[in-house]
Amino acid sequence: MSNKSSTNEGDLKIGQRLYKVRTSNRLKQKEFSERLNIPLRSYQNYERGERGISKELSCALLETFGTDPSWLLTGKENTHKAVDKELMIEWLTQWLESADEKNQIWLEIQMKRCFPEFEQWEKLKHQKMRD
């Protein structure tokens, strides 16, 4: 989704879920935006549904607050509590292995951006496979 200014139903719902994550952590908008390392005005636009959420923000929410990106984007999960990072990496790795070459490259890049420990985890996995 682009970062263009927009007000559509999907962005409004994402904004409502962002509000839920922020308030469940008992943070003011300024504190929340600082934790996510984004300008306050940008965060306010996301929460009001005036700006589409970026991949980077989705990754930051996962890393900082454990917010499930699937729940954030679709609302289909019934919780926004922490996701087990190792389980998420394992699941994404399985998806990576079954994806075509183009999607493998894209997914690998995204995993390295969202999970700095991904490369270390991959090395351990390959080492265990050799043993």
C-alpha positions in Angstrom: 0.0 0.0 0.0 1.3 3.4 -0.8 2.0 6.2 1.6 -0.2 8.6 -0.4 -2.7 10.6 1.5 -6.0 8.8 1.3 -9.1 8.2 3.4 -10.5 4.9 2.5 -12.3 2.3 4.5 -9.3 -0.1 4.7 -7.0 2.7 6.0 -9.6 3.8 8.5 -9.9 0.2 9.9 -6.1 -0.1 10.1 -6.1 3.3 11.9 -8.6 1.9 14.4 -6.3 -1.2 15.0 -3.3 1.1 15.4 -5.3 3.0 18.0 -6.1 -0.2 19.8 -2.4 -1.3 19.9 -1.4 2.2 21.1 -4.0 2.4 23.8 -3.5 -1.1 25.0 0.1 -0.1 25.6 -1.1 3.0 27.5 0.9 5.3 25.2 0.1 8.7 23.9 0.5 9.3 20.2 3.8 11.1 20.7 5.2 8.3 22.8 4.0 5.7 20.3 5.4 7.5 17.3 8.8 7.9 19.1 8.9 4.2 19.9 8.2 3.5 16.2 10.8 6.1 15.1 8.4 8.0 12.9 7.2 11.6 13.0 4.2 12.3 15.2 2.3 13.9 12.2 2.8 10.7 10.1 1.6 8.5 12.9 -1.5 10.8 13.4 -2.2 10.4 9.7 -2.0 6.6 9.9 -4.3 6.5 13.0 -6.9 8.7 11.3 -6.8 6.6 8.2 -5.5 9.4 6.1 -2.3 7.6 5.1 -1.8 4.0 3.9 0.4 1.9 6.2 3.9 1.1 4.9 5.8 -2.2 5.0 8.4 -0.5 7.2 5.8 0.6 9.7 4.3 -2.9 9.7 7.8 -4.3 10.5 8.4 -1.7 13.2 5.1 -2.6 14.9 6.0 -6.3 14.8 9.5 -5.7 16.2 8.5 -3.1 18.8 5.1 -4.2 20.0 4.7 -7.8 18.6 1.8 -6.7 16.5 0.7 -9.4 14.0 0.9 -7.9 10.5 -2.0 -10.1 9.4 -4.2 -8.8 12.1 -3.1 -5.2 11.5 -4.0 -5.4 7.8 -7.0 -7.6 7.8 -8.4 -7.6 11.4 -8.9 -11.3 11.0 -6.9 -12.3 14.1 -8.8 -11.8 17.3 -5.7 -10.5 19.2 -2.9 -8.1 18.7 -0.7 -9.6 21.3 2.9 -10.6 20.7 3.8 -13.0 18.0 6.5 -15.6 18.7 9.4 -14.3 16.5 11.1 -17.6 16.2 7.8 -19.3 15.1 7.2 -16.4 12.7 10.7 -16.8 11.2 10.3 -20.6 10.9 6.9 -20.2 9.2 8.3 -17.5 6.8 11.3 -19.7 6.1 9.0 -22.6 5.1 7.1 -20.2 2.8 10.5 -18.9 1.5 11.5 -22.5 0.6 8.2 -23.2 -1.3 8.1 -19.8 -3.2 9.3 -19.3 -6.7 12.7 -17.6 -7.3 11.4 -14.0 -7.6 9.3 -14.3 -4.4 12.2 -15.9 -2.6 14.4 -13.0 -3.2 11.7 -10.5 -2.2 10.8 -12.4 1.0 14.5 -12.9 2.0 15.0 -9.1 1.7 11.9 -8.4 3.8 12.8 -11.0 6.4 16.3 -9.5 6.8 14.8 -6.0 7.2 12.1 -7.0 9.7 14.2 -9.6 11.6 17.9 -8.6 12.1 18.4 -12.0 13.7 17.2 -13.8 10.6 20.7 -14.3 9.2 21.9 -15.7 12.5 18.9 -18.0 12.7 19.5 -19.2 9.1 23.2 -20.0 9.9 22.1 -22.0 13.0 19.5 -23.9 10.9 22.0 -24.8 8.3 24.5 -25.9 10.9 22.0 -28.1 12.6 21.1 -29.7 9.2 24.8 -30.5 8.6 25.2 -32.1 12.1 
